[in-house]
């Protein structure tokens, strides 16, 4: 059975030059030794689980640009199928939910500390790899909705798990993290408004101290009319 080396996986994803176009668009990466066993779902799940245990420590050797591009490679389904491992690995459903909840550590230990405190939806500042993956996380990764193998009786639990990640991001200080959580909840309004809307409403009641642009974004998220 394939046995992944976590440090090898980290180097493969994050120990890369920050270039345009990004490293993962190069055909040369497919000629390298593959530490993910052809994007084996279980191997991918185990990697993401391990990464989310202590991402601040594990990603400390890498620059913000390297981390932003690496997270985009992991979680954008335009770049790889790795994040599908959370939904499709043949593991107990509770483990899948725990892996989803573990994404909160990416917000608390990576985005909170590394992202510039700017609002992407209303900023003219240059988009960095880190601000892009933070703001677009729930747009570009395939985790916003349950997989086709998820029984309807488990749908609510799935949405609650990812909503928990979004809700925790609303409690952070960095406005980029808060905006990202609202972005995800705004899209969830169309899929499961009973889970998403109460969280946004509670946020608006409690966080009147935030910039008006962010509060306006939250009000738009209530309707699902956000980008």
TORKE-656131 format. One record per residue: residue in one letter; x negated, y, z of N, C-alpha, C in turn. Coordinates in nm, 4 decimals. Layout:
<gudrens>
[gudren A, [X, Y, Z], [X, Y, Z], [X, Y, Z]]
...
</gudrens>
This chain:
<gudrens>
[gudren X, [-0.0841, -0.1200, 0.0000], [0.0000, 0.0000, 0.0000], [-0.0875, 0.1249, 0.0000]]
[gudren X, [-0.0469, 0.2241, -0.0756], [-0.1218, 0.3497, -0.0827], [-0.1298, 0.4148, 0.0546]]
[gudren X, [-0.2500, 0.4556, 0.0944], [-0.2682, 0.5237, 0.2217], [-0.3245, 0.6630, 0.1945]]
[gudren X, [-0.2444, 0.7643, 0.2202], [-0.2850, 0.9010, 0.1932], [-0.3797, 0.9511, 0.3009]]
[gudren X, [-0.4718, 1.0368, 0.2619], [-0.5591, 1.1052, 0.3553], [-0.5118, 1.2494, 0.3654]]
[gudren X, [-0.4650, 1.2864, 0.4839], [-0.4038, 1.4181, 0.5019], [-0.4996, 1.5317, 0.4681]]
[gudren X, [-0.6246, 1.5216, 0.5105], [-0.7209, 1.6280, 0.4812], [-0.7473, 1.6391, 0.3309]]
[gudren X, [-0.7500, 1.5254, 0.2643], [-0.7671, 1.5271, 0.1191], [-0.6481, 1.5964, 0.0530]]
[gudren X, [-0.5287, 1.5687, 0.1029], [-0.4090, 1.6331, 0.0488], [-0.4132, 1.7838, 0.0707]]
[gudren X, [-0.4539, 1.8268, 0.1907], [-0.4645, 1.9703, 0.2179], [-0.5607, 2.0372, 0.1213]]
[gudren X, [-0.6759, 1.9760, 0.1013], [-0.7746, 2.0354, 0.0100], [-0.7212, 2.0398, -0.1322]]
[gudren X, [-0.6541, 1.9351, -0.1744], [-0.5991, 1.9307, -0.3098], [-0.5015, 2.0462, -0.3325]]
[gudren X, [-0.4196, 2.0766, -0.2333], [-0.3146, 2.1779, -0.2489], [-0.3647, 2.3194, -0.2215]]
[gudren X, [-0.4494, 2.3364, -0.1201], [-0.4816, 2.4717, -0.0743], [-0.6236, 2.5196, -0.1062]]
[gudren X, [-0.7158, 2.4293, -0.1278], [-0.8545, 2.4707, -0.1534], [-0.8717, 2.4994, -0.3016]]
[gudren X, [-0.8046, 2.6060, -0.3456], [-0.7997, 2.6416, -0.4873], [-0.8253, 2.7911, -0.5053]]
[gudren X, [-0.8803, 2.8306, -0.6195], [-0.8952, 2.9741, -0.6461], [-0.7583, 3.0377, -0.6682]]
[gudren X, [-0.7467, 3.1640, -0.6298], [-0.6228, 3.2388, -0.6515], [-0.6357, 3.3081, -0.7865]]
[gudren X, [-0.5684, 3.2527, -0.8861], [-0.5838, 3.2997, -1.0239], [-0.4481, 3.3239, -1.0888]]
[gudren X, [-0.4520, 3.3874, -1.2029], [-0.3362, 3.3996, -1.2910], [-0.3765, 3.3432, -1.4272]]
[gudren X, [-0.3106, 3.2446, -1.4818], [-0.2015, 3.1703, -1.4192], [-0.2520, 3.0869, -1.3014]]
[gudren X, [-0.1591, 3.0465, -1.2165], [-0.1959, 2.9723, -1.0970], [-0.2536, 2.8354, -1.1323]]
[gudren X, [-0.3334, 2.7822, -1.0403], [-0.4059, 2.6584, -1.0650], [-0.3159, 2.5424, -1.1037]]
[gudren X, [-0.1940, 2.5401, -1.0506], [-0.1093, 2.4227, -1.0735], [-0.0501, 2.4181, -1.2142]]
[gudren X, [-0.0735, 2.5210, -1.2957], [-0.0289, 2.5164, -1.4342], [-0.1369, 2.4591, -1.5261]]
[gudren X, [-0.2523, 2.4277, -1.4711], [-0.3626, 2.3767, -1.5519], [-0.3503, 2.2264, -1.5723]]
[gudren X, [-0.3731, 2.1831, -1.6942], [-0.3670, 2.0401, -1.7254], [-0.4773, 1.9641, -1.6529]]
[gudren X, [-0.5820, 2.0369, -1.6110], [-0.6963, 1.9710, -1.5482], [-0.6604, 1.9067, -1.4144]]
[gudren X, [-0.5595, 1.9594, -1.3473], [-0.5270, 1.9008, -1.2160], [-0.4767, 1.7577, -1.2305]]
[gudren X, [-0.4223, 1.7247, -1.3457], [-0.3708, 1.5897, -1.3662], [-0.4832, 1.4905, -1.3940]]
[gudren X, [-0.6041, 1.5440, -1.4124], [-0.7199, 1.4580, -1.4331], [-0.7926, 1.4321, -1.3019]]
[gudren X, [-0.7509, 1.5009, -1.1946], [-0.8137, 1.4817, -1.0654], [-0.7544, 1.3593, -0.9951]]
[gudren X, [-0.8262, 1.3153, -0.8916], [-0.7743, 1.2052, -0.8109], [-0.6473, 1.2511, -0.7399]]
[gudren X, [-0.5412, 1.1739, -0.7531], [-0.4096, 1.2119, -0.7008], [-0.3938, 1.1647, -0.5569]]
[gudren X, [-0.3887, 1.2573, -0.4603], [-0.3726, 1.2161, -0.3207], [-0.2267, 1.1936, -0.2803]]
[gudren X, [-0.1358, 1.2039, -0.3783], [0.0069, 1.1870, -0.3465], [0.0680, 1.0652, -0.4146]]
[gudren X, [-0.0172, 0.9788, -0.4687], [0.0306, 0.8537, -0.5273], [0.1426, 0.8787, -0.6272]]
[gudren X, [0.1180, 0.9689, -0.7212], [0.2182, 0.9985, -0.8229], [0.3451, 1.0587, -0.7668]]
[gudren X, [0.3292, 1.1406, -0.6634], [0.4434, 1.2045, -0.5969], [0.5393, 1.1007, -0.5374]]
[gudren X, [0.4812, 0.9988, -0.4809], [0.5554, 0.8981, -0.4057], [0.6365, 0.9697, -0.2973]]
[gudren X, [0.7665, 0.9443, -0.2901], [0.8527, 1.0204, -0.1993], [0.8140, 1.0037, -0.0523]]
[gudren X, [0.7792, 0.8828, -0.0124], [0.7425, 0.8619, 0.1273], [0.6106, 0.9312, 0.1603]]
[gudren X, [0.5157, 0.9231, 0.0691], [0.3868, 0.9905, 0.0895], [0.4077, 1.1413, 0.0997]]
[gudren X, [0.4934, 1.1951, 0.0126], [0.5219, 1.3387, 0.0153], [0.5893, 1.3780, 0.1461]]
[gudren X, [0.6864, 1.2986, 0.1899], [0.7550, 1.3271, 0.3159], [0.6558, 1.3290, 0.4321]]
[gudren X, [0.5696, 1.2288, 0.4393], [0.4730, 1.2209, 0.5490], [0.3785, 1.3407, 0.5475]]
[gudren X, [0.3395, 1.3850, 0.4286], [0.2525, 1.5023, 0.4182], [0.3225, 1.6272, 0.4703]]
[gudren X, [0.4460, 1.6489, 0.4288], [0.5195, 1.7678, 0.4725], [0.5456, 1.7627, 0.6223]]
[gudren X, [0.5800, 1.6451, 0.6731], [0.5990, 1.6300, 0.8180], [0.4721, 1.6688, 0.8936]]
[gudren X, [0.3581, 1.6196, 0.8472], [0.2320, 1.6481, 0.9145], [0.1971, 1.7965, 0.9045]]
[gudren X, [0.2153, 1.8539, 0.7875], [0.1857, 1.9959, 0.7673], [0.2679, 2.0835, 0.8604]]
[gudren X, [0.3933, 2.0479, 0.8803], [0.4830, 2.1312, 0.9606], [0.4626, 2.1137, 1.1108]]
[gudren X, [0.3785, 2.0219, 1.1521], [0.3525, 2.0061, 1.2952], [0.2721, 2.1229, 1.3497]]
[gudren X, [0.1680, 2.1628, 1.2778], [0.0809, 2.2711, 1.3239], [0.0231, 2.3461, 1.2039]]
[gudren X, [0.1092, 2.4087, 1.1262], [0.0618, 2.4719, 1.0031], [-0.0366, 2.5866, 1.0257]]
[gudren X, [-0.0227, 2.6582, 1.1359], [-0.1165, 2.7679, 1.1624], [-0.2593, 2.7149, 1.1703]]
[gudren X, [-0.2783, 2.6088, 1.2441], [-0.4111, 2.5498, 1.2598], [-0.4597, 2.4867, 1.1294]]
[gudren X, [-0.3750, 2.4086, 1.0660], [-0.4181, 2.3340, 0.9479], [-0.4470, 2.4240, 0.8289]]
[gudren X, [-0.3806, 2.5383, 0.8217], [-0.3996, 2.6285, 0.7078], [-0.4956, 2.7431, 0.7382]]
[gudren X, [-0.5497, 2.7452, 0.8587], [-0.6403, 2.8531, 0.8989], [-0.7602, 2.8710, 0.8050]]
[gudren X, [-0.8167, 2.7638, 0.7471], [-0.9336, 2.7838, 0.6600], [-0.9024, 2.8529, 0.5270]]
[gudren X, [-0.7761, 2.8704, 0.4951], [-0.7396, 2.9176, 0.3624], [-0.6845, 3.0604, 0.3665]]
[gudren X, [-0.7047, 3.1325, 0.2565], [-0.6595, 3.2708, 0.2483], [-0.5088, 3.2770, 0.2287]]
[gudren X, [-0.4537, 3.3966, 0.2471], [-0.3094, 3.4143, 0.2267], [-0.2698, 3.3747, 0.0845]]
[gudren X, [-0.3513, 3.4130, -0.0130], [-0.3204, 3.3779, -0.1515], [-0.3228, 3.2279, -0.1747]]
[gudren X, [-0.4221, 3.1603, -0.1171], [-0.4295, 3.0147, -0.1314], [-0.3105, 2.9471, -0.0661]]
[gudren X, [-0.2726, 2.9958, 0.0523], [-0.1596, 2.9358, 0.1236], [-0.0299, 2.9615, 0.0481]]
[gudren X, [-0.0098, 3.0831, -0.0005], [0.1113, 3.1136, -0.0752], [0.1256, 3.0273, -0.1990]]
[gudren X, [0.0171, 3.0158, -0.2758], [0.0234, 2.9331, -0.3962], [0.0422, 2.7855, -0.3618]]
[gudren X, [-0.0242, 2.7400, -0.2538], [-0.0103, 2.6005, -0.2151], [0.1304, 2.5660, -0.1713]]
[gudren X, [0.1922, 2.6546, -0.0937], [0.3303, 2.6296, -0.0505], [0.4252, 2.6340, -0.1695]]
[gudren X, [0.3970, 2.7208, -0.2650], [0.4798, 2.7236, -0.3860], [0.4683, 2.5915, -0.4613]]
[gudren X, [0.3468, 2.5372, -0.4687], [0.3265, 2.4078, -0.5346], [0.4057, 2.2978, -0.4638]]
[gudren X, [0.4039, 2.2992, -0.3322], [0.4733, 2.1941, -0.2563], [0.6247, 2.2052, -0.2702]]
[gudren X, [0.6772, 2.3276, -0.2569], [0.8216, 2.3419, -0.2390], [0.8979, 2.3860, -0.3635]]
[gudren X, [0.8311, 2.4377, -0.4643], [0.9036, 2.4737, -0.5863], [0.9151, 2.3520, -0.6764]]
[gudren X, [1.0362, 2.3181, -0.7144], [1.0524, 2.2010, -0.8015], [1.0129, 2.2318, -0.9448]]
[gudren X, [0.9696, 2.3541, -0.9732], [0.9115, 2.3861, -1.1038], [0.7642, 2.3465, -1.1092]]
[gudren X, [0.7045, 2.3275, -0.9907], [0.5608, 2.3005, -0.9832], [0.5293, 2.1560, -0.9480]]
[gudren X, [0.6133, 2.0942, -0.8665], [0.5925, 1.9544, -0.8274], [0.7243, 1.8983, -0.7758]]
[gudren X, [0.7232, 1.7694, -0.7537], [0.8404, 1.7026, -0.6959], [0.8201, 1.6685, -0.5490]]
[gudren X, [0.7183, 1.7265, -0.4865], [0.6835, 1.6868, -0.3511], [0.7963, 1.7095, -0.2511]]
[gudren X, [0.8640, 1.8238, -0.2606], [0.9675, 1.8515, -0.1607], [1.0869, 1.7568, -0.1736]]
[gudren X, [1.1025, 1.6937, -0.2882], [1.2094, 1.5940, -0.3020], [1.1881, 1.4772, -0.2056]]
[gudren X, [1.0633, 1.4617, -0.1595], [1.0352, 1.3527, -0.0668], [1.1209, 1.3583, 0.0579]]
[gudren X, [1.1550, 1.4799, 0.1026], [1.2388, 1.4919, 0.2219], [1.3767, 1.4332, 0.1971]]
[gudren X, [1.4290, 1.4513, 0.0772], [1.5643, 1.4036, 0.0479], [1.5693, 1.2594, -0.0005]]
[gudren X, [1.4614, 1.2157, -0.0675], [1.4711, 1.0882, -0.1379], [1.3886, 0.9749, -0.0786]]
[gudren X, [1.3003, 1.0040, 0.0159], [1.2259, 0.8943, 0.0786], [1.3242, 0.8020, 0.1512]]
[gudren X, [1.2992, 0.6740, 0.1447], [1.3895, 0.5766, 0.2070], [1.3569, 0.5652, 0.3554]]
[gudren X, [1.4101, 0.6622, 0.4287], [1.3899, 0.6683, 0.5737], [1.5252, 0.6930, 0.6385]]
[gudren X, [1.5366, 0.6696, 0.7698], [1.6634, 0.6995, 0.8376], [1.7031, 0.8459, 0.8192]]
[gudren X, [1.8320, 0.8709, 0.8110], [1.8828, 1.0066, 0.7868], [1.8363, 1.1036, 0.8943]]
[gudren X, [1.8262, 1.0591, 1.0187], [1.7822, 1.1470, 1.1273], [1.6388, 1.1943, 1.1048]]
[gudren X, [1.5558, 1.1087, 1.0461], [1.4190, 1.1520, 1.0156], [1.4210, 1.2602, 0.9079]]
[gudren X, [1.5068, 1.2445, 0.8100], [1.5220, 1.3473, 0.7075], [1.5619, 1.4806, 0.7711]]
[gudren X, [1.6582, 1.4766, 0.8625], [1.7024, 1.5997, 0.9290], [1.5891, 1.6612, 1.0111]]
[gudren X, [1.5115, 1.5778, 1.0782], [1.3998, 1.6297, 1.1573], [1.2942, 1.6944, 1.0684]]
[gudren X, [1.2732, 1.6371, 0.9513], [1.1781, 1.6973, 0.8577], [1.2276, 1.8342, 0.8109]]
[gudren X, [1.3567, 1.8444, 0.7868], [1.4137, 1.9737, 0.7489], [1.3961, 2.0756, 0.8612]]
[gudren X, [1.4269, 2.0347, 0.9829], [1.4139, 2.1269, 1.0969], [1.2690, 2.1705, 1.1162]]
[gudren X, [1.1766, 2.0839, 1.0813], [1.0351, 2.1158, 1.0963], [0.9899, 2.2330, 1.0119]]
[gudren X, [1.0676, 2.2669, 0.9099], [1.0330, 2.3813, 0.8252], [1.0325, 2.5113, 0.9037]]
[gudren X, [1.0982, 2.5135, 1.0179], [1.0969, 2.6327, 1.1028], [0.9549, 2.6722, 1.1409]]
[gudren X, [0.8669, 2.5744, 1.1540], [0.7287, 2.6057, 1.1905], [0.6557, 2.6806, 1.0799]]
[gudren X, [0.6947, 2.6576, 0.9555], [0.6346, 2.7347, 0.8463], [0.6693, 2.8821, 0.8614]]
[gudren X, [0.7924, 2.9093, 0.9015], [0.8320, 3.0484, 0.9224], [0.7589, 3.1089, 1.0427]]
[gudren X, [0.7589, 3.0381, 1.1545], [0.7049, 3.0930, 1.2789], [0.5531, 3.1040, 1.2778]]
[gudren X, [0.4853, 3.0091, 1.2121], [0.3399, 3.0038, 1.2202], [0.2692, 3.0494, 1.0926]]
[gudren X, [0.3428, 3.0608, 0.9826], [0.2794, 3.1006, 0.8565], [0.3403, 3.2312, 0.8046]]
[gudren X, [0.4666, 3.2296, 0.7681], [0.5287, 3.3491, 0.7112], [0.5287, 3.4661, 0.8105]]
[gudren X, [0.5627, 3.4394, 0.9335], [0.5673, 3.5446, 1.0351], [0.4325, 3.6148, 1.0493]]
[gudren X, [0.3240, 3.5384, 1.0416], [0.1911, 3.5920, 1.0667], [0.1214, 3.6424, 0.9405]]
[gudren X, [0.1521, 3.5840, 0.8273], [0.0762, 3.6145, 0.7059], [0.1484, 3.7057, 0.6073]]
[gudren X, [0.2796, 3.7104, 0.6122], [0.3540, 3.7901, 0.5137], [0.3488, 3.9387, 0.5492]]
[gudren X, [0.3267, 4.0261, 0.4507], [0.3443, 4.1694, 0.4766], [0.4885, 4.1947, 0.5208]]
[gudren X, [0.5075, 4.2835, 0.6159], [0.6411, 4.3112, 0.6692], [0.7151, 4.4071, 0.5763]]
[gudren X, [0.7515, 4.3563, 0.4596], [0.8242, 4.4354, 0.3607], [0.9442, 4.3556, 0.3118]]
[gudren X, [1.0437, 4.4278, 0.2607], [1.1632, 4.3642, 0.2060], [1.1463, 4.3489, 0.0558]]
[gudren X, [1.1470, 4.2269, 0.0093], [1.1245, 4.2012, -0.1330], [1.2390, 4.2506, -0.2198]]
[gudren X, [1.3619, 4.2455, -0.1676], [1.4777, 4.2830, -0.2480], [1.4825, 4.4330, -0.2759]]
[gudren X, [1.4163, 4.5135, -0.1935], [1.4245, 4.6587, -0.2105], [1.2881, 4.7245, -0.2076]]
[gudren X, [1.1833, 4.6499, -0.2419], [1.0477, 4.7029, -0.2365], [0.9873, 4.7109, -0.3758]]
[gudren X, [0.9051, 4.8108, -0.3950], [0.8288, 4.8233, -0.5195], [0.6851, 4.7765, -0.5023]]
[gudren X, [0.6539, 4.7230, -0.3843], [0.5185, 4.6736, -0.3595], [0.4899, 4.5527, -0.4477]]
[gudren X, [0.3634, 4.5317, -0.4835], [0.3283, 4.4140, -0.5646], [0.3689, 4.2845, -0.4943]]
[gudren X, [0.4157, 4.1882, -0.5711], [0.4549, 4.0587, -0.5153], [0.3304, 3.9714, -0.5038]]
[gudren X, [0.3022, 3.9269, -0.3833], [0.1888, 3.8378, -0.3598], [0.2386, 3.6937, -0.3564]]
[gudren X, [0.1480, 3.5961, -0.3693], [0.1926, 3.4568, -0.3581], [0.2680, 3.4300, -0.2276]]
[gudren X, [0.2255, 3.4949, -0.1189], [0.2895, 3.4712, 0.0099], [0.4279, 3.5342, 0.0167]]
[gudren X, [0.4417, 3.6596, -0.0298], [0.5734, 3.7225, -0.0255], [0.6704, 3.6513, -0.1196]]
[gudren X, [0.6194, 3.5990, -0.2310], [0.7066, 3.5296, -0.3254], [0.7653, 3.4035, -0.2638]]
[gudren X, [0.6805, 3.3177, -0.2061], [0.7321, 3.1916, -0.1536], [0.8205, 3.2153, -0.0325]]
[gudren X, [0.7898, 3.3165, 0.0473], [0.8747, 3.3448, 0.1628], [1.0135, 3.3901, 0.1182]]
[gudren X, [1.0186, 3.4895, 0.0311], [1.1475, 3.5440, -0.0102], [1.2288, 3.4429, -0.0916]]
[gudren X, [1.1626, 3.3694, -0.1784], [1.2324, 3.2816, -0.2723], [1.2435, 3.1369, -0.2242]]
[gudren X, [1.2014, 3.1097, -0.1012], [1.1921, 2.9708, -0.0555], [1.3179, 2.8903, -0.0848]]
[gudren X, [1.4340, 2.9415, -0.0451], [1.5576, 2.8639, -0.0591], [1.6146, 2.8709, -0.1998]]
[gudren X, [1.5556, 2.9557, -0.2846], [1.5951, 2.9593, -0.4261], [1.5222, 2.8532, -0.5065]]
[gudren X, [1.3934, 2.8371, -0.4786], [1.3096, 2.7569, -0.5676], [1.2875, 2.6144, -0.5196]]
[gudren X, [1.3193, 2.5846, -0.3933], [1.3018, 2.4471, -0.3485], [1.4354, 2.3745, -0.3564]]
[gudren X, [1.4314, 2.2440, -0.3744], [1.5554, 2.1679, -0.3952], [1.6206, 2.1213, -0.2651]]
[gudren X, [1.5875, 2.1850, -0.1553], [1.6363, 2.1382, -0.0256], [1.7629, 2.2086, 0.0210]]
[gudren X, [1.8105, 2.3061, -0.0571], [1.9259, 2.3840, -0.0122], [2.0558, 2.3043, -0.0101]]
[gudren X, [2.0597, 2.1962, -0.0853], [2.1799, 2.1127, -0.0890], [2.1408, 1.9672, -0.0688]]
[gudren X, [2.2306, 1.8854, -0.0161], [2.1989, 1.7436, 0.0063], [2.1724, 1.6703, -0.1242]]
[gudren X, [2.0967, 1.5634, -0.1141], [2.0724, 1.4795, -0.2302], [2.1943, 1.3964, -0.2646]]
[gudren X, [2.1985, 1.3422, -0.3871], [2.3154, 1.2639, -0.4291], [2.3366, 1.1379, -0.3462]]
[gudren X, [2.2336, 1.0925, -0.2762], [2.2487, 0.9734, -0.1939], [2.3016, 1.0013, -0.0550]]
[gudren X, [2.3219, 1.1296, -0.0242], [2.3721, 1.1662, 0.1083], [2.5227, 1.1471, 0.1126]]
[gudren X, [2.5688, 1.0624, 0.2024], [2.7121, 1.0403, 0.2137], [2.7841, 1.1656, 0.2583]]
[gudren X, [2.9080, 1.1814, 0.2150], [2.9816, 1.3038, 0.2471], [2.9977, 1.3239, 0.3966]]
[gudren X, [2.9969, 1.2142, 0.4714], [3.0083, 1.2269, 0.6159], [2.8826, 1.2893, 0.6768]]
[gudren X, [2.7714, 1.2888, 0.5998], [2.6459, 1.3456, 0.6488], [2.6185, 1.4850, 0.5925]]
[gudren X, [2.7020, 1.5314, 0.5017], [2.6778, 1.6625, 0.4407], [2.6716, 1.7732, 0.5440]]
[gudren X, [2.7656, 1.7731, 0.6373], [2.7698, 1.8807, 0.7360], [2.6412, 1.8829, 0.8178]]
[gudren X, [2.5952, 1.7660, 0.8598], [2.4719, 1.7589, 0.9384], [2.3536, 1.8110, 0.8582]]
[gudren X, [2.3515, 1.7817, 0.7291], [2.2430, 1.8304, 0.6431], [2.2449, 1.9831, 0.6374]]
[gudren X, [2.3619, 2.0403, 0.6081], [2.3719, 2.1866, 0.6005], [2.3401, 2.2515, 0.7343]]
[gudren X, [2.3800, 2.1896, 0.8414], [2.3505, 2.2453, 0.9737], [2.2002, 2.2457, 1.0001]]
[gudren X, [2.1302, 2.1436, 0.9517], [1.9850, 2.1364, 0.9739], [1.9129, 2.2490, 0.9012]]
[gudren X, [1.9482, 2.2723, 0.7748], [1.8783, 2.3805, 0.7043], [1.9268, 2.5170, 0.7521]]
[gudren X, [2.0539, 2.5257, 0.7930], [2.1030, 2.6520, 0.8484], [2.0306, 2.6847, 0.9784]]
[gudren X, [1.9936, 2.5828, 1.0533], [1.9185, 2.6038, 1.1778], [1.7833, 2.6681, 1.1476]]
[gudren X, [1.7188, 2.6232, 1.0398], [1.5907, 2.6833, 0.9999], [1.6112, 2.8300, 0.9630]]
[gudren X, [1.7146, 2.8575, 0.8847], [1.7427, 2.9949, 0.8449], [1.7763, 3.0819, 0.9653]]
[gudren X, [1.8572, 3.0280, 1.0553], [1.8969, 3.1034, 1.1737], [1.7758, 3.1365, 1.2610]]
[gudren X, [1.6845, 3.0435, 1.2774], [1.5650, 3.0702, 1.3569], [1.4791, 3.1780, 1.2921]]
[gudren X, [1.4769, 3.1817, 1.1590], [1.3979, 3.2861, 1.0927], [1.4555, 3.4246, 1.1194]]
[gudren X, [1.5857, 3.4326, 1.1445], [1.6485, 3.5614, 1.1749], [1.6057, 3.6139, 1.3113]]
[gudren X, [1.5498, 3.5286, 1.3938], [1.5076, 3.5676, 1.5283], [1.3620, 3.6115, 1.5344]]
[gudren X, [1.2921, 3.6036, 1.4218], [1.1520, 3.6446, 1.4166], [1.1421, 3.7959, 1.4014]]
[gudren X, [1.0219, 3.8482, 1.4162], [1.0031, 3.9932, 1.4090], [0.9791, 4.0424, 1.2670]]
[gudren X, [0.9118, 3.9626, 1.1872], [0.8744, 4.0053, 1.0531], [0.9992, 4.0146, 0.9647]]
[gudren X, [1.0238, 4.1327, 0.9093], [1.1448, 4.1512, 0.8289], [1.1444, 4.0632, 0.7043]]
[gudren X, [1.0259, 4.0235, 0.6579], [1.0201, 3.9339, 0.5418], [1.0813, 3.7983, 0.5753]]
[gudren X, [1.0576, 3.7498, 0.6962], [1.1158, 3.6220, 0.7394], [1.2667, 3.6342, 0.7563]]
[gudren X, [1.3105, 3.7460, 0.8127], [1.4541, 3.7676, 0.8324], [1.5249, 3.7744, 0.6975]]
[gudren X, [1.4651, 3.8462, 0.6038], [1.5247, 3.8573, 0.4707], [1.5327, 3.7207, 0.4026]]
[gudren X, [1.4298, 3.6397, 0.4201], [1.4292, 3.5061, 0.3608], [1.5429, 3.4207, 0.4150]]
[gudren X, [1.5627, 3.4260, 0.5484], [1.6723, 3.3509, 0.6079], [1.8070, 3.3965, 0.5584]]
[gudren X, [1.8246, 3.5275, 0.5473], [1.9504, 3.5813, 0.4941], [1.9702, 3.5413, 0.3483]]
[gudren X, [1.8616, 3.5385, 0.2741], [1.8681, 3.4974, 0.1335], [1.9236, 3.3549, 0.1222]]
[gudren X, [1.8675, 3.2658, 0.2045], [1.9153, 3.1277, 0.2031], [2.0591, 3.1151, 0.2483]]
[gudren X, [2.0954, 3.1853, 0.3541], [2.2331, 3.1801, 0.4037], [2.3305, 3.2388, 0.3026]]
[gudren X, [2.2876, 3.3442, 0.2333], [2.3745, 3.4046, 0.1323], [2.4096, 3.3081, 0.0212]]
[gudren X, [2.3128, 3.2263, -0.0177], [2.3421, 3.1248, -0.1195], [2.4266, 3.0115, -0.0607]]
[gudren X, [2.4056, 2.9814, 0.0665], [2.4818, 2.8740, 0.1280], [2.6297, 2.9100, 0.1436]]
[gudren X, [2.6601, 3.0381, 0.1433], [2.7996, 3.0810, 0.1550], [2.8865, 3.0117, 0.0501]]
[gudren X, [2.8324, 2.9911, -0.0694], [2.9103, 2.9265, -0.1755], [2.9224, 2.7761, -0.1538]]
[gudren X, [2.8247, 2.7162, -0.0866], [2.8245, 2.5715, -0.0670], [2.8955, 2.5315, 0.0617]]
[gudren X, [2.8728, 2.6091, 0.1678], [2.9314, 2.5754, 0.2971], [2.9453, 2.7022, 0.3798]]
[gudren X, [3.0477, 2.7783, 0.3499], [3.0673, 2.9071, 0.4165], [3.0948, 2.8921, 0.5661]]
[gudren X, [3.1537, 2.7787, 0.6064], [3.1865, 2.7603, 0.7485], [3.0607, 2.7503, 0.8344]]
[gudren X, [2.9507, 2.7088, 0.7743], [2.8238, 2.7042, 0.8465], [2.7509, 2.8379, 0.8344]]
[gudren X, [2.7458, 2.8926, 0.7139], [2.6627, 3.0102, 0.6873], [2.7206, 3.1407, 0.7403]]
[gudren X, [2.8480, 3.1656, 0.7175], [2.9051, 3.2965, 0.7516], [2.8978, 3.3309, 0.9002]]
[gudren X, [2.9304, 3.2388, 0.9906], [2.9212, 3.2745, 1.1331], [2.7803, 3.3155, 1.1756]]
[gudren X, [2.6786, 3.2557, 1.1157], [2.5413, 3.2919, 1.1504], [2.5117, 3.4354, 1.1057]]
[gudren X, [2.5545, 3.4697, 0.9857], [2.5315, 3.6058, 0.9362], [2.6102, 3.7064, 1.0192]]
[gudren X, [2.7331, 3.6731, 1.0524], [2.8158, 3.7643, 1.1327], [2.7547, 3.7867, 1.2704]]
[gudren X, [2.7043, 3.6806, 1.3302], [2.6411, 3.6929, 1.4612], [2.5156, 3.7793, 1.4525]]
[gudren X, [2.4406, 3.7611, 1.3449], [2.3200, 3.8423, 1.3221], [2.3553, 3.9907, 1.3130]]
[gudren X, [2.4597, 4.0231, 1.2385], [2.4990, 4.1635, 1.2223], [2.5480, 4.2242, 1.3531]]
[gudren X, [2.6091, 4.1448, 1.4373], [2.6539, 4.1948, 1.5676], [2.5364, 4.2274, 1.6592]]
[gudren X, [2.4324, 4.1458, 1.6523], [2.3241, 4.1545, 1.7502], [2.2031, 4.2361, 1.7049]]
[gudren X, [2.1810, 4.2514, 1.5734], [2.0557, 4.3106, 1.5264], [2.0765, 4.4470, 1.4607]]
[gudren X, [2.1415, 4.5355, 1.5292], [2.1649, 4.6697, 1.4758], [2.0391, 4.7560, 1.4804]]
[gudren X, [1.9316, 4.7023, 1.5394], [1.8055, 4.7756, 1.5512], [1.7220, 4.7696, 1.4240]]
[gudren X, [1.7637, 4.6924, 1.3268], [1.6835, 4.6677, 1.2071], [1.7079, 4.7742, 1.0996]]
[gudren X, [1.6166, 4.7844, 1.0000], [1.6339, 4.8825, 0.8931], [1.7680, 4.8659, 0.8222]]
[gudren X, [1.8256, 4.9779, 0.7809], [1.9566, 4.9740, 0.7161], [1.9545, 4.8906, 0.5885]]
[gudren X, [1.8426, 4.8948, 0.5181], [1.8333, 4.8153, 0.3947], [1.8487, 4.6670, 0.4238]]
[gudren X, [1.7939, 4.6222, 0.5353], [1.8055, 4.4810, 0.5717], [1.9475, 4.4482, 0.6176]]
[gudren X, [2.0096, 4.5387, 0.6906], [2.1480, 4.5164, 0.7335], [2.2416, 4.5147, 0.6133]]
[gudren X, [2.2143, 4.5998, 0.5162], [2.2949, 4.5985, 0.3932], [2.2773, 4.4667, 0.3190]]
[gudren X, [2.1559, 4.4149, 0.3215], [2.1306, 4.2855, 0.2578], [2.2095, 4.1757, 0.3284]]
[gudren X, [2.2167, 4.1846, 0.4613], [2.2945, 4.0865, 0.5378], [2.4422, 4.0959, 0.5026]]
[gudren X, [2.4920, 4.2171, 0.4870], [2.6338, 4.2338, 0.4506], [2.6599, 4.1757, 0.3117]]
[gudren X, [2.5656, 4.1936, 0.2208], [2.5804, 4.1342, 0.0876], [2.5747, 3.9824, 0.0958]]
[gudren X, [2.4912, 3.9314, 0.1845], [2.4795, 3.7859, 0.1997], [2.6105, 3.7231, 0.2458]]
[gudren X, [2.6890, 3.7979, 0.3218], [2.8190, 3.7459, 0.3664], [2.9076, 3.7103, 0.2486]]
[gudren X, [2.8922, 3.7816, 0.1399], [2.9750, 3.7601, 0.0215], [2.9108, 3.6638, -0.0767]]
[gudren X, [2.7840, 3.6312, -0.0532], [2.7093, 3.5478, -0.1467], [2.6555, 3.6244, -0.2656]]
[gudren X, [2.6780, 3.7541, -0.2714], [2.6353, 3.8342, -0.3867], [2.4966, 3.8916, -0.3633]]
[gudren X, [2.3976, 3.8038, -0.3679], [2.2585, 3.8440, -0.3514], [2.1730, 3.7764, -0.4565]]
[gudren X, [2.0504, 3.8277, -0.4698], [1.9561, 3.7681, -0.5635], [1.8319, 3.7240, -0.4886]]
</gudrens>
